[in-house]
Amino acid sequence: MLFETVDHRSSLPFRHSRKKTIFLAGLLLSVFSWGLYAQEKEEHEKDSTYRQAYRFLPDYLKLQYAGGIGFMSLGAGYTYFHQRLDVSIFYGVVPEGMSIQTLHSISIQLTGKFLRYKVKNIEILPLNFGWYVHHTFGHEFWVTLPDKYVKGYYWWSPGRTAGIFLGGEIRTKLLGSRTPASGTAFYVRAGSRGLYIASKFGNHSIPMKDIIELGFGVAIYR
């Protein structure tokens, strides 16, 4: 015969082998793609979790000397309305020697920042106005009038007071390039408690210096 008959059955193993190879390659590609997707998803979730956690970090930390909330006090808080309002909480300490015993206190403060001027890399905030509530711990610093006193004997409580203050602040880029913070601020404040102001109105002989509380502090902004 001029033409030799070809046995097509001899090519079946090759076809099966090629199909198996294609199948395995597709399977490996799918597994590899799924692995990349899972890794990217995990990294995205980690990054998203980090961003969510970062949102809850305080906008600033403060260290303050005096100012009516302790000899030294450490604070943290958040800014709102384009940095026109600060909400802060402070923990203050008056060491033994400056008082009969060591005093611990907490203050919650609201600070409005009405004016802001920028000079090169420095921001000047000359008019900051604030209000605070101050709580001192200790059984002798009661909030509710003890039973041993006649009702109405004291109209105020030594354990919880409130007051107002005025101050100014200078914000700089100091340490901004060497730390995760955006900059450092220095501030000063002068305030008085409601009790002191009421006492001054009731007794004009009380010197102003006895009702004014000066404070100085430094703040690090993120």
C-alpha positions in Angstrom: 0.0 0.0 0.0 1.1 3.5 -0.8 -0.1 4.8 2.4 0.5 3.3 5.8 -2.4 3.2 8.1 -1.9 5.3 11.3 -3.1 3.8 14.6 -4.8 6.8 16.3 -4.9 4.9 19.6 -1.2 5.5 20.0 -1.8 9.3 20.4 -4.3 8.9 23.2 -1.8 8.8 26.1 -0.1 12.0 24.8 -3.5 13.8 24.6 -4.3 12.7 28.2 -0.9 13.8 29.4 -1.3 17.2 27.7 -4.8 17.7 29.3 -3.4 16.7 32.7 -0.5 19.2 32.3 -2.9 22.0 31.3 -5.2 21.1 34.2 -2.3 21.1 36.7 -1.0 24.4 35.3 -4.4 26.0 35.6 -4.8 24.6 39.1 -1.4 26.0 40.2 -2.1 29.3 38.6 -5.5 29.5 40.4 -3.8 28.6 43.8 -1.1 31.1 43.2 -3.6 33.8 42.3 -5.7 33.0 45.3 -2.6 33.2 47.5 -1.7 36.6 46.1 -5.3 37.8 46.6 -5.4 36.5 50.2 -2.1 38.2 50.9 -3.2 41.5 49.4 -6.5 41.2 51.3 -4.7 40.5 54.6 -2.3 43.4 54.0 -5.3 45.7 53.1 -7.2 44.6 56.2 -4.1 45.2 58.4 -3.7 48.6 56.8 -7.4 49.3 57.3 -7.2 48.2 60.9 -4.2 50.3 61.4 -5.9 53.4 60.0 -9.0 52.7 62.1 -6.9 52.4 65.2 -4.9 55.5 64.3 -8.1 57.5 64.2 -8.6 56.9 67.9 -5.2 58.0 69.0 -5.1 61.4 70.8 -4.4 64.4 68.7 -2.0 65.7 71.3 -0.3 65.1 74.6 0.3 67.8 77.1 2.6 68.3 80.1 1.5 71.2 82.3 3.0 72.9 85.4 0.5 74.4 87.9 -2.6 76.0 86.5 -4.9 74.8 89.2 -5.0 71.1 88.2 -1.9 69.9 90.1 1.7 70.7 90.6 2.4 68.7 87.5 -0.3 67.2 85.2 -0.3 65.0 82.1 -3.1 65.4 79.5 -4.3 64.1 76.2 -7.2 65.1 73.9 -8.7 65.7 70.6 -9.3 68.7 68.3 -12.5 69.5 66.5 -13.9 72.1 64.0 -10.5 72.6 62.2 -8.6 72.8 65.5 -10.8 75.5 67.0 -12.0 73.3 69.9 -9.9 71.1 72.1 -11.4 68.5 74.5 -8.8 67.3 77.0 -8.5 65.2 80.1 -5.7 65.7 82.6 -4.3 63.7 85.4 -2.7 65.9 88.1 -0.5 65.3 91.1 0.4 67.5 94.1 3.2 65.8 96.0 3.4 65.5 99.7 5.2 68.5 101.1 3.3 70.9 98.9 0.2 69.6 100.6 -0.6 67.7 103.8 -0.6 64.5 101.6 -0.1 63.5 98.0 -3.2 64.6 96.0 -4.4 63.0 92.8 -6.9 64.6 90.5 -8.6 64.5 87.1 -9.7 67.5 85.0 -11.9 67.6 81.9 -11.3 70.8 79.8 -12.8 72.5 76.8 -10.6 75.0 75.1 -11.8 77.4 72.3 -9.1 78.8 70.0 -10.6 81.9 68.4 -7.6 83.6 66.8 -4.8 82.1 64.8 -1.9 83.9 63.0 0.7 82.2 60.9 4.2 83.6 60.7 6.4 81.4 58.5 6.5 78.0 60.2 5.1 79.3 63.5 1.4 79.6 64.5 0.4 82.1 67.2 -2.8 81.7 69.0 -3.2 84.7 71.3 -6.7 84.2 72.6 -7.6 80.7 73.9 -10.6 80.6 76.2 -11.5 77.5 78.3 -13.7 75.9 80.9 -12.9 73.0 83.1 -14.3 70.6 85.8 -11.8 69.4 88.4 -12.2 66.4 90.7 -9.8 65.7 93.5 -9.6 62.1 95.0 -9.7 61.5 98.8 -12.3 61.0 101.5 -11.7 64.5 102.8 -12.5 65.9 99.3 -16.1 65.0 99.3 -18.6 65.8 96.6 -21.8 65.1 98.5 -22.2 66.9 101.8 -21.3 64.5 104.7 -24.0 63.7 107.3 -22.1 65.4 110.0 -22.9 68.8 108.5 -26.3 70.5 108.6 -27.9 70.6 105.1 -26.8 73.8 103.4 -23.8 74.3 105.6 -21.5 74.3 102.6 -22.8 75.4 99.2 -19.7 74.1 97.5 -17.7 70.8 97.6 -14.0 70.6 98.0 -13.8 67.5 95.8 -15.3 68.9 92.6 -14.9 72.4 91.3 -15.2 74.2 88.0 -13.4 77.2 86.6 -12.4 79.3 83.5 -9.1 80.3 82.0 -7.6 82.5 79.3 -4.3 81.7 77.6 -2.2 81.8 74.5 -0.2 79.3 72.5 2.7 79.1 70.1 2.9 76.1 67.8 6.2 75.2 66.1 7.6 72.5 63.9 10.1 71.6 66.6 10.8 67.9 66.7 8.4 67.5 63.7 11.2 66.1 61.5 12.6 63.7 64.1 9.5 62.2 65.6 6.1 60.9 64.4 4.6 64.2 65.8 3.8 67.1 63.5 5.1 69.7 65.9 5.5 71.1 69.4 3.5 73.9 71.1 4.1 76.0 74.2 1.3 77.6 76.1 0.4 79.7 79.1 -2.9 80.2 80.9 -4.4 82.2 83.7 -7.6 81.1 85.3 -9.7 81.0 88.4 -12.2 78.6 90.0 -15.9 79.5 90.4 -15.5 79.3 94.2 -12.6 81.9 94.1 -14.5 84.3 91.9 -17.6 84.1 94.1 -15.5 84.6 97.2 -13.9 87.7 95.6 -17.3 89.2 94.8 -18.3 88.5 98.4 -15.1 89.9 99.9 -13.4 92.6 97.9 -10.4 92.6 100.3 -9.2 89.2 98.8 -6.2 90.0 96.6 -6.5 89.2 92.9 -3.3 87.1 93.2 -5.0 84.8 95.6 -7.7 83.8 93.1 -5.6 83.6 89.9 -3.9 80.4 89.0 -1.1 80.5 86.4 -0.1 77.5 84.4 2.6 76.7 81.8 2.7 73.8 79.5 4.0 72.0 76.4 2.0 70.0 73.9 3.1 67.5 71.2 0.7 67.2 68.3 0.4 64.2 66.0 
